[in-house]
Amino acid sequence: MYPMKREGGPFGLVECPNCREKLIGDFERGEIFCPKCGFVTRDQAVDQNPEWKSMDYEERQKRMRVGLPSTNTLHDYGLSTDISSDFRDSHGKYLDPFNRQTAQRMQKWQRRIRTSSSGERSLSIALGKITEAADVLALPMPVVEEASHIFRKSAKAAVSKSKSISGMAAASIYLACRRSNVNRSLKEISKAAGIQNRAAAKYYRLLINQVEHNYVPPPSVQKYISKLVNKEKINPRVERLALELADRANESEISSGKTPAGLAAAYVYIASVLAGEHIPQREIAEFAEVTEVTVRNRCREILENFTIRQKLKVAPEQSF
């Protein structure tokens, strides 16, 4: 149901000719009638809405045919026009050599006009780096949008000025992953961006100190466990045991000040021993991106502070 508000619109009358009440329409039945007296003024109304349906705002934006929705991943938010490289006419036929050459010149100058200033060119290159690295990491689109928004904030605050574009792009992606609770390590992002891990960490600290200001917590140990099990394709039973170990020791002092990746590797190794899988520490440390010494130290701390019994029954003293 919808009210008729426009006089002289496509549906003619707006008020009921009997009681002067505003008319309403029912697109499912194709009728326009009065809600007070029930007088039907039209029984074959044309549905002016689109032929598709959408469940939320994001789906509605994707299905609109009046142009692409605005996005932070493009320097002009995707609002400018672009000349296609297909070079076909309105009938679908390829252009002749002369018109094709003319269209190529138009395309070249149109691209130059889109990035006329040096700031726009730098922003376009940086956002392209973010998109390329996100494609390598298979990141969802909301994370890419968040990373582009973070880089725009750093560029507006002049933080990214005279800085490495690849380094700032990698730091923006890592900060966006942590804010969106997506488990990607800084080493993975640095490799995808083509820079060293130390440089990415330096630019990430720069973003935290001068752009973000709010503390962004690292991913939980449980997420590292799931990621480690999926990467190494370990038995799901080992994952369940490791998650139960992590849940029981989560509130203890053993997890404070420790790297989540090292604790996750230790929980997975202990769970693999309990499940009879016997996965070498070297393989677990390699997939967790930590050293074997870290895995051994975390395992020793867990075994010194807790008593592990069969079927994970809780002991009277601090144990699990």
Beta strands, then each sheet from edge to edge (+ up, - down):
strand 1: 2-3
strand 2: 24-26
strand 3: 31-33
strand 4: 40-42
sheet 1: 1+ 2- 3+ 4-
end
